[in-house]
Amino acid sequence: MRVSVCHCLDCQKRSGSAFAVQARWPEEQVTTDGQSKTWVHFADSGNRITHHFCADCGSTVHFRIEGKFDGLVAIPLGAFDDPYFLKPRFSVWEKRKHDWVEILGDKVEHSQ
């Protein structure tokens, strides 16, 4: 599993915040229940993203990014009830990071 903070414009818009945090699992380890609505578009990276939203409340259930993350499903950390979920190890798209945001931790890998 990979837990990351993303500062790309897509994640900012999807989350309604300055960044988004998500965990990725191999798709064979992820199951969902119920109906979802989808939205497909291209991200800053040029990769195609398929977002799945709850048909009732509109929350992001999961998303998939074709290309770099084929075979992985990303689930926003806000979807989990566990406040002690693993900390992010990656901070990506930092060239889009707001200057007042700091991602701290000894083991965080930063990338532009």
N, CA, C and O atoms as a MOPAC input file, in Angstrom:
PM7 MOZYME 1SCF
protein

 N      0.84800 1    -1.17500 1     0.00000 1
 C      0.00000 1     0.00000 1     0.00000 1
 C      0.89300 1     1.23800 1     0.00000 1
 O      1.92500 1     1.28200 1     0.66900 1
 N      0.47300 1     2.23000 1    -0.75900 1
 C      1.20200 1     3.49900 1    -0.86000 1
 C      0.27600 1     4.61200 1    -0.37400 1
 O     -0.82300 1     4.77900 1    -0.90400 1
 N      0.71100 1     5.37100 1     0.62500 1
 C     -0.05700 1     6.51100 1     1.12300 1
 C      0.68600 1     7.77700 1     0.69900 1
 O      1.87200 1     7.94100 1     0.98200 1
 N     -0.03500 1     8.67200 1     0.01300 1
 C      0.62100 1     9.87000 1    -0.50100 1
 C     -0.25700 1    11.10800 1    -0.35800 1
 O     -1.48300 1    11.02700 1    -0.28900 1
 N      0.41800 1    12.25700 1    -0.31800 1
 C     -0.23100 1    13.56100 1    -0.36900 1
 C     -0.00200 1    14.08000 1    -1.78000 1
 O      1.12900 1    14.07400 1    -2.26700 1
 N     -1.06000 1    14.52700 1    -2.43800 1
 C     -0.92100 1    15.04700 1    -3.79600 1
 C     -1.40300 1    16.49600 1    -3.84400 1
 O     -2.45900 1    16.83900 1    -3.31200 1
 N     -0.59900 1    17.33300 1    -4.49800 1
 C     -0.89700 1    18.76100 1    -4.59900 1
 C     -1.33700 1    19.16400 1    -6.00000 1
 O     -1.47000 1    20.35700 1    -6.27500 1
 N     -1.56800 1    18.19800 1    -6.90100 1
 C     -1.94500 1    18.54400 1    -8.27700 1
 C     -3.30800 1    19.25000 1    -8.28700 1
 O     -4.09000 1    19.13100 1    -7.34300 1
 N     -3.57100 1    19.97500 1    -9.35900 1
 C     -4.83600 1    20.71100 1    -9.45000 1
 C     -6.04000 1    19.78900 1    -9.39200 1
 O     -7.06600 1    20.14100 1    -8.80900 1
 N     -5.92300 1    18.60200 1    -9.99700 1
 C     -7.03000 1    17.65400 1    -9.98100 1
 C     -7.38500 1    17.26400 1    -8.54900 1
 O     -8.55900 1    17.25800 1    -8.18100 1
 N     -6.38500 1    16.94100 1    -7.74700 1
 C     -6.65900 1    16.55000 1    -6.35500 1
 C     -7.18200 1    17.72700 1    -5.53600 1
 O     -8.02600 1    17.54600 1    -4.65800 1
 N     -6.68600 1    18.92700 1    -5.81800 1
 C     -7.20400 1    20.09500 1    -5.11000 1
 C     -8.68500 1    20.30100 1    -5.41800 1
 O     -9.48100 1    20.57700 1    -4.52100 1
 N     -9.04200 1    20.16700 1    -6.68200 1
 C    -10.44300 1    20.35300 1    -7.07100 1
 C    -11.32400 1    19.22000 1    -6.56400 1
 O    -12.43400 1    19.45500 1    -6.08700 1
 N    -10.82300 1    17.97500 1    -6.67000 1
 C    -11.61000 1    16.81800 1    -6.23600 1
 C    -11.89100 1    16.87500 1    -4.74300 1
 O    -12.99600 1    16.56300 1    -4.30100 1
 N    -10.88400 1    17.27700 1    -3.96300 1
 C    -11.02900 1    17.27000 1    -2.51100 1
 C    -11.63400 1    18.56400 1    -1.96800 1
 O    -12.13300 1    18.59400 1    -0.84300 1
 N    -11.59000 1    19.63500 1    -2.76600 1
 C    -12.05500 1    20.92100 1    -2.26500 1
 C    -11.09200 1    21.50700 1    -1.24900 1
 O    -11.47900 1    22.33200 1    -0.42100 1
 N     -9.83100 1    21.07900 1    -1.31100 1
 C     -8.82900 1    21.50600 1    -0.34600 1
 C     -7.52500 1    21.84800 1    -1.06400 1
 O     -7.45600 1    21.79200 1    -2.29100 1
 N     -6.49900 1    22.20000 1    -0.30300 1
 C     -5.20700 1    22.56100 1    -0.87600 1
 C     -4.41900 1    21.34500 1    -1.34600 1
 O     -3.45700 1    21.48900 1    -2.10100 1
 N     -4.80800 1    20.16300 1    -0.91600 1
 C     -4.15500 1    18.91500 1    -1.30400 1
 C     -5.09100 1    17.76400 1    -0.97200 1
 O     -6.13300 1    17.96000 1    -0.34600 1
 N     -4.71800 1    16.57700 1    -1.39100 1
 C     -5.51300 1    15.38600 1    -1.07400 1
 C     -4.57000 1    14.28600 1    -0.60000 1
 O     -3.41100 1    14.22800 1    -1.01100 1
 N     -5.07600 1    13.42100 1     0.26400 1
 C     -4.29700 1    12.29100 1     0.77300 1
 C     -5.05100 1    11.02200 1     0.42100 1
 O     -6.25800 1    10.92400 1     0.64400 1
 N     -4.33800 1    10.05600 1    -0.12600 1
 C     -4.96900 1     8.80600 1    -0.53600 1
 C     -4.03000 1     7.63100 1    -0.31800 1
 O     -2.81000 1     7.78300 1    -0.24800 1
 N     -4.63700 1     6.45400 1    -0.21200 1
 C     -3.89100 1     5.19400 1    -0.12000 1
 C     -4.22900 1     4.38000 1    -1.35600 1
 O     -5.37100 1     4.37900 1    -1.81700 1
 N     -3.22700 1     3.68400 1    -1.89100 1
 C     -3.43700 1     2.86100 1    -3.09300 1
 C     -3.20100 1     1.39900 1    -2.76000 1
 O     -2.24500 1     1.03200 1    -2.07800 1
 N     -4.11500 1     0.57700 1    -3.27000 1
 C     -4.01300 1    -0.87100 1    -3.12100 1
 C     -4.11400 1    -1.54000 1    -4.48100 1
 O     -4.68400 1    -0.96900 1    -5.41000 1
 N     -3.56500 1    -2.75300 1    -4.61200 1
 C     -3.79800 1    -3.53200 1    -5.83700 1
 C     -5.29900 1    -3.75300 1    -6.00000 1
 O     -5.99400 1    -4.05500 1    -5.03000 1
 N     -5.80100 1    -3.60200 1    -7.23400 1
 C     -7.25300 1    -3.65700 1    -7.46400 1
 C     -7.88300 1    -4.97000 1    -7.02000 1
 O     -9.06400 1    -4.99100 1    -6.67200 1
 N     -7.12500 1    -6.07100 1    -7.02400 1
 C     -7.70400 1    -7.35200 1    -6.60100 1
 C     -7.94800 1    -7.40200 1    -5.08800 1
 O     -8.62000 1    -8.31400 1    -4.60600 1
 N     -7.41400 1    -6.44100 1    -4.33700 1
 C     -7.63100 1    -6.38800 1    -2.88800 1
 C     -8.75600 1    -5.43000 1    -2.49300 1
 O     -9.05200 1    -5.27700 1    -1.30800 1
 N     -9.38300 1    -4.78400 1    -3.48000 1
 C    -10.40000 1    -3.76800 1    -3.19700 1
 C    -11.76200 1    -4.22900 1    -3.69500 1
 O    -11.90400 1    -4.65300 1    -4.84200 1
 N    -12.75800 1    -4.14200 1    -2.82600 1
 C    -14.14200 1    -4.39200 1    -3.23200 1
 C    -14.98700 1    -3.20400 1    -2.77500 1
 O    -14.72900 1    -2.60600 1    -1.73100 1
 N    -15.98700 1    -2.88100 1    -3.56800 1
 C    -16.91400 1    -1.82400 1    -3.19000 1
 C    -18.32500 1    -2.38200 1    -3.26000 1
 O    -18.58200 1    -3.39500 1    -3.91100 1
 N    -19.21900 1    -1.70900 1    -2.58500 1
 C    -20.59800 1    -2.16000 1    -2.50600 1
 C    -21.50300 1    -0.99200 1    -2.87400 1
 O    -21.22400 1     0.14600 1    -2.49500 1
 N    -22.56600 1    -1.25300 1    -3.59600 1
 C    -23.51500 1    -0.20100 1    -3.93900 1
 C    -23.19800 1     0.46500 1    -5.25800 1
 O    -22.24000 1     0.10700 1    -5.94300 1
 N    -24.01900 1     1.43900 1    -5.60100 1
 C    -23.90500 1     2.16000 1    -6.86800 1
 C    -22.88800 1     3.29800 1    -6.75700 1
 O    -22.72500 1     3.90100 1    -5.69700 1
 N    -22.21600 1     3.57400 1    -7.85800 1
 C    -21.36000 1     4.75600 1    -7.91300 1
 C    -21.55800 1     5.44800 1    -9.25500 1
 O    -21.94100 1     4.82900 1   -10.24800 1
 N    -21.29200 1     6.72300 1    -9.25300 1
 C    -21.28900 1     7.49900 1   -10.49300 1
 C    -19.83000 1     7.72000 1   -10.85100 1
 O    -18.97200 1     7.77000 1    -9.96900 1
 N    -19.54300 1     7.85400 1   -12.14800 1
 C    -18.15400 1     8.03700 1   -12.55900 1
 C    -17.97200 1     9.34100 1   -13.32200 1
 O    -18.90500 1     9.87500 1   -13.92300 1
 N    -16.75500 1     9.82800 1   -13.27800 1
 C    -16.33300 1    10.98800 1   -14.05300 1
 C    -14.93800 1    10.67800 1   -14.56000 1
 O    -14.05500 1    10.33300 1   -13.77400 1
 N    -14.72800 1    10.79500 1   -15.85900 1
 C    -13.44500 1    10.47700 1   -16.48200 1
 C    -12.87100 1    11.74300 1   -17.10700 1
 O    -13.57800 1    12.47900 1   -17.79600 1
 N    -11.59400 1    11.99300 1   -16.86700 1
 C    -10.91800 1    13.14600 1   -17.46800 1
 C     -9.41000 1    12.91300 1   -17.43900 1
 O     -8.95000 1    11.85900 1   -17.00000 1
 N     -8.64600 1    13.88900 1   -17.90300 1
 C     -7.18900 1    13.79100 1   -17.92000 1
 C     -6.59900 1    14.74000 1   -16.88400 1
 O     -7.01500 1    15.89300 1   -16.77300 1
 N     -5.62800 1    14.24300 1   -16.13000 1
 C     -5.00200 1    14.99900 1   -15.04600 1
 C     -3.85800 1    15.86600 1   -15.55800 1
 O     -3.54000 1    15.85000 1   -16.74700 1
 N     -3.24000 1    16.62400 1   -14.65000 1
 C     -2.05500 1    17.42500 1   -14.96900 1
 C     -0.98300 1    16.58300 1   -15.64900 1
 O     -0.27400 1    17.06200 1   -16.53400 1
 N     -0.87300 1    15.34100 1   -15.23300 1
 C      0.15700 1    14.43600 1   -15.74700 1
 C     -0.12400 1    13.98200 1   -17.17600 1
 O      0.76200 1    13.46200 1   -17.85400 1
 N     -1.36500 1    14.18200 1   -17.63000 1
 C     -1.77600 1    13.67600 1   -18.93600 1
 C     -2.40500 1    12.30000 1   -18.85500 1
 O     -2.92400 1    11.79000 1   -19.84800 1
 N     -2.36300 1    11.69400 1   -17.66800 1
 C     -2.96900 1    10.37400 1   -17.47400 1
 C     -4.48100 1    10.48700 1   -17.31600 1
 O     -4.99600 1    11.47300 1   -16.78900 1
 N     -5.17200 1     9.46700 1   -17.77800 1
 C     -6.63100 1     9.40900 1   -17.67500 1
 C     -7.00500 1     8.93500 1   -16.26800 1
 O     -6.45900 1     7.95400 1   -15.76300 1
 N     -7.94400 1     9.65100 1   -15.64700 1
 C     -8.41100 1     9.30800 1   -14.30300 1
 C     -9.89600 1     8.99400 1   -14.36500 1
 O    -10.66900 1     9.71600 1   -14.99500 1
 N    -10.28800 1     7.91000 1   -13.70300 1
 C    -11.69800 1     7.57500 1   -13.54200 1
 C    -12.03300 1     7.69600 1   -12.06200 1
 O    -11.53400 1     6.93100 1   -11.23800 1
 N    -12.88400 1     8.66400 1   -11.73400 1
 C    -13.33000 1     8.88900 1   -10.35500 1
 C    -14.65100 1     8.15700 1   -10.14700 1
 O    -15.51500 1     8.17300 1   -11.02400 1
 N    -14.80800 1     7.52500 1    -9.00800 1
 C    -16.06500 1     6.88300 1    -8.61700 1
 C    -16.59700 1     7.61600 1    -7.38600 1
 O    -15.91500 1     7.72500 1    -6.36800 1
 N    -17.82800 1     8.11500 1    -7.50000 1
 C    -18.46700 1     8.87000 1    -6.43200 1
 C    -19.68200 1     8.11900 1    -5.91200 1
 O    -20.33600 1     7.39200 1    -6.66000 1
 N    -19.98800 1     8.29400 1    -4.61800 1
 C    -21.20300 1     7.73100 1    -4.04200 1
 C    -22.40200 1     8.35900 1    -4.75100 1
 O    -22.49400 1     9.58100 1    -4.86800 1
 N    -23.31700 1     7.51500 1    -5.22100 1
 C    -24.50000 1     7.99600 1    -5.94600 1
 C    -25.44600 1     8.77500 1    -5.02900 1
 O    -26.25800 1     9.56700 1    -5.50900 1
 N    -25.34800 1     8.55700 1    -3.71000 1
 C    -26.24100 1     9.24100 1    -2.77300 1
 C    -25.68200 1    10.57000 1    -2.26400 1
 O    -26.36900 1    11.59100 1    -2.31400 1
 N    -24.43000 1    10.56400 1    -1.77100 1
 C    -23.90000 1    11.77600 1    -1.13100 1
 C    -22.84300 1    12.50600 1    -1.95200 1
 O    -22.51700 1    13.65100 1    -1.63900 1
 N    -22.29800 1    11.87900 1    -2.99200 1
 C    -21.30900 1    12.52700 1    -3.85000 1
 C    -19.87000 1    12.41100 1    -3.38300 1
 O    -18.97000 1    12.91300 1    -4.05600 1
 N    -19.62500 1    11.76100 1    -2.24500 1
 C    -18.24900 1    11.59400 1    -1.76200 1
 C    -17.43800 1    10.72900 1    -2.71500 1
 O    -17.96900 1     9.80600 1    -3.33300 1
 N    -16.14100 1    11.03500 1    -2.83200 1
 C    -15.26200 1    10.19100 1    -3.63500 1
 C    -15.09300 1     8.85300 1    -2.93300 1
 O    -14.67700 1     8.80200 1    -1.77600 1
 N    -15.41500 1     7.77400 1    -3.63100 1
 C    -15.26100 1     6.42200 1    -3.08600 1
 C    -13.86900 1     5.90700 1    -3.42100 1
 O    -13.15700 1     5.41000 1    -2.54900 1
 N    -13.48600 1     6.02700 1    -4.68100 1
 C    -12.14100 1     5.65000 1    -5.11100 1
 C    -11.89500 1     6.21700 1    -6.49500 1
 O    -12.80700 1     6.72700 1    -7.14500 1
 N    -10.63800 1     6.12100 1    -6.94000 1
 C    -10.31200 1     6.53300 1    -8.30400 1
 C     -9.13800 1     5.71500 1    -8.81100 1
 O     -8.36900 1     5.14100 1    -8.04000 1
 N     -9.02500 1     5.68100 1   -10.13000 1
 C     -7.95500 1     4.93200 1   -10.79500 1
 C     -7.27200 1     5.85400 1   -11.78700 1
 O     -7.92200 1     6.60700 1   -12.51200 1
 N     -5.94400 1     5.78200 1   -11.80600 1
 C     -5.15000 1     6.57800 1   -12.73500 1
 C     -4.46700 1     5.62300 1   -13.70300 1
 O     -3.64200 1     4.79900 1   -13.30800 1
 N     -4.82300 1     5.74500 1   -14.97500 1
 C     -4.20600 1     4.88500 1   -15.98700 1
 C     -2.79900 1     5.38100 1   -16.27900 1
 O     -2.53100 1     6.58200 1   -16.24300 1
 N     -1.91900 1     4.46200 1   -16.56400 1
 C     -0.54000 1     4.82500 1   -16.86900 1
 C      0.36200 1     4.45600 1   -15.71600 1
 O      0.70200 1     3.28500 1   -15.54500 1
 N      0.75500 1     5.43200 1   -14.92100 1
 C      1.70000 1     5.21300 1   -13.82800 1
 C      1.16300 1     4.26200 1   -12.76000 1
 O      1.93500 1     3.50700 1   -12.16900 1
 N     -0.12800 1     4.28600 1   -12.50700 1
 C     -0.69700 1     3.48000 1   -11.42300 1
 C     -1.66700 1     2.42200 1   -11.93000 1
 O     -2.66700 1     2.13900 1   -11.27100 1
 N     -1.39000 1     1.83500 1   -13.08600 1
 C     -2.23700 1     0.74900 1   -13.60300 1
 C     -2.33800 1    -0.36600 1   -12.57200 1
 O     -1.34300 1    -0.74400 1   -11.95300 1
 N     -3.54800 1    -0.88900 1   -12.39300 1
 C     -3.75500 1    -2.00200 1   -11.47400 1
 C     -3.89900 1    -1.60500 1   -10.02400 1
 O     -4.03700 1    -2.46900 1    -9.15800 1
 N     -3.87100 1    -0.29400 1    -9.73500 1
 C     -4.01600 1     0.17400 1    -8.36000 1
 C     -5.27700 1     1.02100 1    -8.22300 1
 O     -5.66800 1     1.73000 1    -9.15000 1
 N     -5.90000 1     0.93400 1    -7.06300 1
 C     -7.09100 1     1.71900 1    -6.74700 1
 C     -6.72200 1     2.67800 1    -5.62000 1
 O     -6.18000 1     2.26000 1    -4.59700 1
 N     -7.01600 1     3.96800 1    -5.80700 1
 C     -6.73900 1     4.98200 1    -4.79300 1
 C     -8.01500 1     5.27600 1    -4.01500 1
 O     -9.07600 1     5.50100 1    -4.59600 1
 N     -7.89200 1     5.27000 1    -2.69300 1
 C     -9.02300 1     5.56400 1    -1.81100 1
 C     -8.62400 1     6.73500 1    -0.91300 1
 O     -7.60900 1     6.66000 1    -0.22200 1
 N     -9.41400 1     7.82300 1    -0.91500 1
 C     -9.09600 1     8.96800 1    -0.06400 1
 C     -9.08000 1     8.56300 1     1.41400 1
 O     -9.94500 1     7.81100 1     1.86200 1
 N     -8.09700 1     9.06200 1     2.16900 1
 C     -8.00400 1     8.70600 1     3.58500 1
 C     -9.22200 1     9.14700 1     4.37500 1
 O     -9.55600 1     8.52700 1     5.38500 1
 N     -9.89800 1    10.21100 1     3.93500 1
 C    -11.10200 1    10.66800 1     4.62200 1
 C    -12.23900 1     9.65900 1     4.58100 1
 O    -13.21800 1     9.80000 1     5.31500 1
 N    -12.12300 1     8.64400 1     3.73400 1
 C    -13.15500 1     7.60500 1     3.64400 1
 C    -13.02800 1     6.57300 1     4.76200 1
 O    -13.92300 1     5.74800 1     4.94900 1
 N    -11.92100 1     6.61300 1     5.50400 1
 C    -11.69300 1     5.63500 1     6.57000 1
 C    -12.02000 1     6.23600 1     7.93000 1
 O    -11.81600 1     7.42900 1     8.15600 1
 N    -12.52700 1     5.40700 1     8.83000 1
 C    -12.86600 1     5.85300 1    10.17700 1
 C    -11.66700 1     5.86000 1    11.12100 1
 O    -11.75500 1     6.41300 1    12.21700 1
 N    -10.55600 1     5.26100 1    10.71900 1
 C     -9.39500 1     5.08200 1    11.58400 1
 C     -8.52900 1     6.34700 1    11.62600 1
 O     -7.88400 1     6.67500 1    10.63000 1
 N     -8.50100 1     7.06800 1    12.76400 1
 C     -7.67000 1     8.27100 1    12.84400 1
 C     -6.17700 1     7.95100 1    12.93100 1
 O     -5.34500 1     8.85300 1    12.83000 1
 N     -5.83300 1     6.68000 1    13.11600 1
 C     -4.42700 1     6.27100 1    13.23000 1
 C     -3.93700 1     5.57600 1    11.97000 1
 O     -2.97600 1     4.80800 1    12.01300 1
 N     -4.59300 1     5.84400 1    10.85500 1
 C     -4.19800 1     5.26400 1     9.57500 1
 C     -2.73700 1     5.62300 1     9.30500 1
 O     -2.23000 1     6.60800 1     9.84300 1
 N     -2.07200 1     4.84300 1     8.49100 1
 C     -0.66500 1     5.08800 1     8.18600 1
 C     -0.43300 1     6.50900 1     7.68600 1
 O     -1.26100 1     7.07500 1     6.97200 1
 N      0.70700 1     7.07300 1     8.07400 1
 C      1.06200 1     8.42500 1     7.63400 1
 C      1.54000 1     8.38700 1     6.18700 1
 O      2.06900 1     7.37200 1     5.73300 1
 N      1.35600 1     9.48800 1     5.46200 1
 C      1.85900 1     9.55000 1     4.08200 1
 C      3.37900 1     9.41900 1     4.03800 1
 O      4.08800 1     9.94900 1     4.89300 1
 N      3.86100 1     8.70700 1     3.03000 1
 C      5.30300 1     8.55900 1     2.80200 1
 C      5.75100 1     9.35300 1     1.58300 1
 O      6.95100 1     9.49700 1     1.34900 1
 N      4.80300 1     9.87200 1     0.80100 1
 C      5.13500 1    10.58500 1    -0.42700 1
 C      4.34500 1    11.88900 1    -0.49300 1
 O      3.17000 1    11.93400 1    -0.12800 1
 N      5.00100 1    12.94300 1    -0.96200 1
 C      4.34400 1    14.22100 1    -1.23100 1
 C      4.67400 1    14.56100 1    -2.68200 1
 O      5.82700 1    14.83100 1    -3.01600 1
 N      3.65200 1    14.54400 1    -3.54100 1
 C      3.88500 1    14.67000 1    -4.98300 1
 C      3.21500 1    15.92000 1    -5.55300 1
 O      2.33200 1    16.51300 1    -4.93400 1
 N      3.65500 1    16.29700 1    -6.73400 1
 C      3.18700 1    17.49800 1    -7.43800 1
 C      3.39000 1    18.74600 1    -6.58400 1
 O      2.52300 1    19.61800 1    -6.51700 1
 N      4.56000 1    18.81700 1    -5.92800 1
 C      4.83300 1    19.94400 1    -5.03700 1
 C      4.98300 1    21.27300 1    -5.77500 1
 O      4.92200 1    22.33000 1    -5.14700 1
 N      5.17700 1    21.24200 1    -7.09200 1
 C      5.22300 1    22.51400 1    -7.82400 1
 C      3.85500 1    23.19900 1    -7.79900 1
 O      3.76300 1    24.39400 1    -8.08100 1
 N      2.79500 1    22.46200 1    -7.46800 1
 C      1.44800 1    23.03000 1    -7.32600 1
 C      1.07800 1    23.27100 1    -5.85500 1
 O     -0.02600 1    23.72600 1    -5.55700 1
 N      2.00300 1    22.96600 1    -4.94300 1
 C      1.73900 1    23.08100 1    -3.50200 1
 C      1.60000 1    24.55400 1    -3.11500 1
 O      2.39200 1    25.39100 1    -3.55000 1
 N      0.60100 1    24.86600 1    -2.30400 1
 C      0.43400 1    26.21800 1    -1.77500 1
 C      1.61000 1    26.52300 1    -0.85100 1
 O      2.07400 1    25.64300 1    -0.12600 1
 N      2.09000 1    27.75700 1    -0.87200 1
 C      3.29900 1    28.07600 1    -0.10800 1
 C      3.10300 1    28.01300 1     1.40500 1
 O      4.09100 1    27.99800 1     2.13900 1
 N      1.89100 1    27.97700 1     1.88500 1
 C      1.63800 1    27.90000 1     3.31800 1
 C      1.48000 1    26.45900 1     3.81100 1
 O      1.27800 1    26.23300 1     5.00400 1
 N      1.57000 1    25.48400 1     2.90100 1
 C      1.42400 1    24.06800 1     3.25800 1
 C      2.79600 1    23.45900 1     3.51100 1
 O      3.72500 1    23.65900 1     2.72800 1
 N      2.92400 1    22.70800 1     4.61600 1
 C      4.14400 1    21.95300 1     4.90400 1
 C      3.76300 1    20.50500 1     5.16400 1
 O      2.88600 1    20.22800 1     5.98200 1
 N      4.41600 1    19.58300 1     4.47600 1
 C      4.22700 1    18.15700 1     4.71800 1
 C      5.46200 1    17.69800 1     5.48100 1
 O      6.56600 1    17.68600 1     4.93700 1
 N      5.27600 1    17.32600 1     6.72900 1
 C      6.39200 1    17.01300 1     7.61500 1
 C      6.54300 1    15.51700 1     7.83300 1
 O      5.59700 1    14.75000 1     7.65800 1
 N      7.73200 1    15.12200 1     8.21100 1
 C      8.01400 1    13.73000 1     8.54400 1
 C      9.39000 1    13.34200 1     8.03700 1
 O      9.80100 1    13.74300 1     6.94800 1
 N     10.08900 1    12.56800 1     8.82700 1
 C     11.44700 1    12.14900 1     8.47500 1
 C     11.48700 1    11.23700 1     7.26400 1
 O     12.49200 1    11.19900 1     6.55300 1
 N     10.42100 1    10.50600 1     7.01700 1
 C     10.43200 1     9.49100 1     5.96800 1
 C      9.61800 1     9.88600 1     4.73900 1
 O      9.29600 1     9.02500 1     3.92000 1
 N      9.28200 1    11.15500 1     4.59200 1
 C      8.47200 1    11.60000 1     3.45600 1
 C      9.37900 1    11.89700 1     2.26300 1
 O     10.34800 1    12.64600 1     2.38400 1
 N      9.05700 1    11.30600 1     1.11400 1
 C      9.77600 1    11.59300 1    -0.12600 1
 C      9.02600 1    12.70200 1    -0.86100 1
 O      7.82800 1    12.58600 1    -1.12100 1
 N      9.73900 1    13.77500 1    -1.19200 1
 C      9.13800 1    14.92800 1    -1.86000 1
 C      9.50000 1    14.91700 1    -3.34200 1
 O     10.63800 1    14.61000 1    -3.69900 1
 N      8.55000 1    15.24500 1    -4.20000 1
 C      8.83900 1    15.33200 1    -5.63400 1
 C      8.03000 1    16.45600 1    -6.26100 1
 O      6.92700 1    16.77600 1    -5.81900 1
 N      8.60100 1    17.04200 1    -7.29400 1
 C      7.95000 1    18.14000 1    -8.00400 1
 C      6.90100 1    17.59400 1    -8.91500 1
 O      6.22900 1    18.35600 1    -9.61100 1

